[in-house]
Amino acid sequence: MTIEGITQTGQYLAFMLDQEVYALDIMQVREVLDYTEITKVPRMPNFMRGVINLRGGVVPVVDLRFKFGMPATEKSVNTCIIIMENTIDGETTLIGALADSVREVLDLEPDQIEPAPKLGTRLKTGFIKGMGKKNDEFIILLDIDRVFSADELSGVNSAEAHLDTEMEAVGETDAPLSS
C-alpha cells in the first residue's frame, strides 16, 4: 500500500532522534551544519532552543526531540543542525532543527512508503508524511511544513525579526551571535 501522490522515487535526508530514524524530503533541506552555539531567546516556546547566525542572517533553531515529547537533545560529537526551508502562508522561511546525528541521503521507491499509522483521535500524526521501509528498518517521514502550527512559527518569525532589528541597531548584522 503506497501513499496517494507519491508516484516516483524520492530522496530523503535520514537522521536520528532518540535512537529512531526520521527523514525529510531532501528538497526541503538547505544544508547540515555542525553544532554551533545557540543564543537563547526569552519567551519562546519550549521546543525552540534559540537562534544562530547563518551568514549574517538570524535562523531559529528548534529541538525536534522536545517537540515530539522526547528528552531534549544533548550535545554530542554527532549533534548537528539541519537547516530546512518551511513554507508558512506561502512564504519560505529557514528554520534549523537539532538532530542527534545525520545518517544518509536515501532513495525510497513509492512502494517502500506506507501511510502514517492511524493512532486514534488523541494522538496527532498529521505531521507524518508516511512510514518508509528500507532493509527491514522503519523510517518516519516528516512533513516539516506540518510539524509546527502557523501560530508557533509566527512566534518564531517575530522573534527573528526582533533580533534582526536589534542587531541592525547596534551595527552587528555580520557579527556572530553567542550566548
Order of alpha helices (4+ residues) and beta strands (2+ residues): beta-beta-beta-beta-beta-alpha-beta-beta-beta-beta-beta-beta-alpha-alpha
